[in-house]
Amino acid sequence: MADLPATGPADALLDDPMIGDVSEGRVLRTILSRTPAGDFSVVGPGDDAAVIAAPSGSVVATTDTLVEGPDFRAAWSGGYDLGWKSAAVNLADIAAMGARPTALLVALAVPKDRRLSFIAALADGLRDACAALAPGCAVVGGDLTVSATLTIAVTALGDLEGRAPVLRSGARIGDDVAIAGEMGVAGHGLSVLFRRFHPDGVAVPVVPSALAEGEADAIAAQLRPAPPIGLGPVAAVAGATAMMDVSDGLALDAGRMAEASDVTIALDRSALGAHPHRALAGGEDHALLATFPAGALPPGFRRIGSVVPPVRGASVLCDGEPVGPFGWDPYRDGGADAR
């Protein structure tokens, strides 16, 4: 069994005051000292705005917010985990357009009683996620404020390198449907966290010795997802007709692609792994779902179905049967089934 990722700071600071006891300048210096400039930074932090190179002349932009409570629990996720995840989920959206990530802008609203070491660990997580998943991408700026609720908002930028963006609306009848990355593993990890470490509705720290085989890996996939960012541009070059990041579950996101493209996506249950329901319902692996002309899959993608003419009342089929719209939707029934 793999070691469960640490949920504490990446390293301990000898002088570790609470955020409310230090200046904004010191918090900024803590972050910037741990996040080096990226390959596309023309003007980095220090001015009113950053300047980022856009060689293709087009900029891809996305944003995502993590809020303590609905999006994460402090008992399960430390600063490093949150820095890593907040980077990864945004990098995946850039990759899903067929672009290369170039920069992150990070806005933090932090309770006054959080320690400076938490900020340091978060910065380390941001830096390491960029280095591992999207080399050359870096934090180039952001904003700081205080709040009773810890909130992390990240905006990611990317470059198309001269290509047209790959949209979710381009799937064509006869295309192969393919996936790159994991399906359902992170969702299973979340389910384990809520079943085992959420007594009486309150999150408690994970006890590694209480985990069964494979559960530590599943929790790690939830806390520190590692989507295949580099395969986004690969898919674009290979002629992907449609693509999107699977953040809310394969069934829900495939349905969104099908509706945008005015087709039906027919999935093969045998291609969904040992746990098809987990693959269909579980989100937050941030795999890349794409469609390609038949027989034209690039390395790293595996076929899981095909694009067929629209079927009335069914945007997604699995072995010919309609698939319900289950998955993570914060505006429907309070959220995901697993939550």
Secondary structure, 3 states (H helix, E strand, C coil): CCCCCCCCCCCCCCCCCEHHHCCHHHHHHHHHCCCCCCCCEEECCCCCCCEECCCCCCEEEEEEEEEECCCECCCCCCHHHHHHHHHHHHHHHHHCCCCEEEEEEEEEEECCCCEHHHHHHHHHHHHHHHHHHCCCCEEEEEEEEECCCCEEEEEEEEECCCCCCCCCCCCCCCCEEEEECCCCHHHHHHHHHHHHCCHHHCCCCCCHHHCCCCHHHHHHHHHCCCCCCCHHHHHHHCCCCEEEEECCCHHHHHHHHHHHHCCEEEECHHHCCCCHHHHHHCCCCCEEEEEECCCCCCCCCEEEEEEECCECCECEEECCEECCCCCCCCCCCCCCCCC
